[in-house]
């Protein structure tokens, strides 16, 4: 049975932040927390900006089957400000 664009127990979460706000640490902690629960996770910086104040996106694929590659679509988007949501 399919749920959304992925399958059952296949979820993509994208965090949209402004670079220089501590988001890299928070994003990594989220991915580690999921991994430590025993759930396969594949985190990826989509557009890491080296300039403070510009948007950056961090995508985490959580998959029961342990898929490492990205897939089309986002199931949950966490946009921290209007500038960062432009990468949807």
C-alpha positions in Angstrom: 0.0 0.0 0.0 1.4 3.4 -1.0 1.3 6.4 1.3 2.0 9.7 -0.4 4.7 9.8 -3.1 7.0 7.3 -1.3 5.9 4.1 0.3 5.0 2.9 3.7 7.8 3.9 6.1 9.6 6.0 3.5 9.6 9.7 4.4 11.5 12.8 3.2 11.9 15.8 5.5 13.5 19.0 4.3 14.8 21.7 6.7 15.1 25.2 5.2 17.3 27.5 7.3 19.5 30.5 7.0 23.2 29.8 7.0 25.1 30.9 10.1 22.2 30.3 12.5 23.5 27.0 14.0 21.2 25.0 11.6 24.0 22.6 10.6 24.4 21.3 14.1 20.6 21.1 14.6 20.2 19.2 11.3 22.9 16.7 12.2 21.4 16.1 15.6 18.0 15.3 14.1 19.6 12.8 11.7 21.6 11.2 14.5 18.6 10.9 16.7 16.6 9.0 14.0 19.7 6.8 13.3 20.1 6.0 17.0 16.5 4.8 17.1 17.6 2.1 14.7 15.9 3.6 11.6 18.0 3.9 8.4 18.5 7.6 7.5 20.2 9.4 4.6 20.9 13.1 5.3 22.1 15.5 2.6 22.9 19.2 2.3 21.0 20.3 -0.9 22.3 23.8 -1.3 24.8 24.6 1.4 25.6 28.3 1.3 29.0 29.5 2.4 27.7 33.1 2.9 26.1 33.9 6.2 22.4 34.9 5.8 21.7 33.0 2.6 19.4 30.0 2.6 20.5 26.4 2.9 18.5 23.2 2.7 19.0 19.9 4.5 17.1 16.9 3.4 16.7 13.7 5.4 15.3 10.5 3.9 14.1 8.1 6.4 13.5 4.7 4.9 12.7 1.3 6.5 14.5 -0.4 3.5 17.6 1.7 4.0 17.5 3.6 0.7 20.4 6.0 0.5 19.5 7.9 -2.7 17.2 10.9 -2.8 13.7 10.6 -4.2 11.3 13.1 -5.8 9.1 15.1 -3.5 9.1 16.2 0.1 6.7 14.9 2.7 7.4 17.4 5.5 9.0 20.9 5.0 10.3 22.9 7.9 10.9 26.4 6.6 12.4 28.7 9.2 11.9 32.0 7.3 10.4 33.2 4.0 13.8 33.3 2.2 14.6 29.7 2.9 11.3 28.3 1.6 12.1 29.5 -2.0 13.9 26.2 -2.6 10.8 24.1 -2.5 
